[in-house]
Amino acid sequence: MAQDHRKDHVSPHPSRADRPTSFNLDDIPVPKGKEEDWRFTPMRRISMLFDPANYDTEDAPLTVEAPEGVCVETVSRNDSRVGTVLAPGDRTAVVEWNTFHDAQVVSVPAGQRIDDPILITVDTASDQRSQHLVIDAGAHSESTVILNHTDSADARINQGIEITTGENASLTFVSLQEWDDSVVHASNHRIRIGKNAKVRHIVVTLGGDTVRLCADTDFEGPGAELTMLGVYFVDGGQHLEHRVFVDHSAPNCYSRVTYKGALQGKDAHSVWIGDCLIQEPADGTDTYELNRNLILTEGAHADSVPNLEIENGEIAGAGHASATGRFDDEQLFYLMSRGITEEDARRLVVRGFFAELIDQIGVPAIEKHLMESVERELEVTGR
């Protein structure tokens, strides 16, 4: 449960802004495990994704259920809309870029309000594949995209997702990881937020052997708003890792990052890295990031590292917080003193821990599904 700060570790890139990004494999070599980006990751469980030669010749399949007005296309990697949002920033991301063949492009036309969610389902075969998805929300559009990763035994998937929003667009993007416990999944979400646009980026990870999801952001113009919410529940033996990089490079932008996780079982391991950079041109920035972890049983371990770099003195506000702990004994005592059994009291505490965040998602079907999933997770150990 104690955090591993590894004082002997020295990063060759002390600033998050200095770390290399590239579409070229040679520019981002295979990591050794001591690098800042990889020091918490179990390398033996993910290293097979580092070598392009390990990948199947076919891309990982997905299906899209799109309401009227949404355009869905399969395009070649040379399409002008592909590869426009930032560049890969770690080994898995650059390998994905060099191994996928075709990309799925989901476009919401400018000025369109799409009331029903766009549903995308990924269900890979039992092999190792890459996958590339582009979400393009046109200017002044409103839409919700739900990306669901379903059970698929022994699969390994390396995924790249580009998300772009035009001026004054409003997009809610939800990524659900509900894999079989044998799946290895790496994903890089690269998000560009247009002038005065609003993006809600929501990540829910409830399954998989090893899941490593990195989200990188780019504020394209002033007035942009970004809300990032994350929920994860880690069982024994699972490694669930979430990394967020919020790069404030434009003035008068707003961001809030809130991730909450619960862990139960021997060798359950979560990692949350929250990097926020406020660059010199980003006057008026208002940003805050928060991570909370609840340890339910012995043998679980959570690493949580918020990082804040400020290069501008003319900001509205900036801060971060992180905490990892067990049940609050006072809460349990209060509930039990009113006739509630210890088991039910623990359930209530966990429900309340997650409900505060889940209620902010704003997609009723997802909120209901998540609370039901939390209940199922609690039944694993009878807590």
C-alpha positions, 0 to 999 in steps of 0.5 A: 500500500505504501507508495514506491518513490524509488529515490535512486531513480533519475529520469532523463526527462525531468519535465513532462514536456521534454519526454520524446514523442514520435511516429518513428519506432527508432525514436522511442526504444524498448524500455528497460523498466526503470524509465519514469513512464514504466517504473510501476508497470510489470514489464514481463506482462506487457513486453510482448506488445513492444515488438511489431513482429508479434502482431497479427496481420489483421486489425482488432475488429470493432462494431459501431452502432451510430444514430442517423447523422453520424458518419462511420468510415473505414479508411487507410492509414494514409487518410488525411484525418489519421495521425493529426492529434499529437504523436505517440509518447511511449513504446506501446503507442508508437508500435500501435501506430506502426502496426495498424492497417486501417482506421475507423473514423467516426465523424459528427458533422458540424452543428449537429446534436446527436441525442442518442449515444454512438456505441462502439464495441471491441471484442478481439480474438485470442491473439495480438492485434493493434487497432486505431480509432478516430473520433471527430466532433465537428464545430458546434456539435453535441454527442456522446460516444461509448466505447465498450471492451468486452470479454475476450479470453487471452487476447492482447490489444494495442490501441490508439484513439484520436479524439478531436473537437471543433470550436464550441463542440461538446463531446462526452467520451466513455471508455469501458474496460470490462475484459476477461481476466486474461486480457492484456490491453494498452491504449493511448487516447490523444485528445485535441480540444478546440476553442471554447469546446467542452470534453468529458473524458470518462474511463472505467476499468473493471477487468483485464489481467494488465491494462495500461491506459494513457490519455494525452491532451492538447488545448487548441484554443482559449476557453476550452474545458476538460473534465476527466473522470475515472473509476477502477476496481482491481481484483487479486492479481490484476494490474490496472494502470491509468496515466493522464497528461493535461498539457495547458498550452492555451489561455483561459482553459479549465480542467478537472481530473478525478479518479477513484479506485478500490482494490481487493485481493492478493497482488491487486495493483493499481497505478495512477499518474496525473501529470499536469503542465501549465505552459508559459502562454497559458494565462488564466488556467484553472486546473485541479487533479485528484486521486483516491484509492480505497484498500479493501483487503490485505495484499493490495497495493496502490501507487498514486503520483500527481505531478504539477509543473507551472511555467506561468504566474498568471493563472486562476488556480492549480492544485492536486491531491492524492490519498490511499487508505483503508476503511474509515473506522469511524464511518464503520462504527457510526453505521454499526452503532445503528444496527447495521452489520459490519458486512453491510456497513462496508458495502455502504462505505464503498457505494458512497465512495464511488457514487460521489464520482459516478453521479458526475458522469451524466450518462444515466445508463452508464451510471446505473451499469457502474453501480451494478458492477460495483455491487458484483465486485463486492460480492467477490469477497463477500464485502 
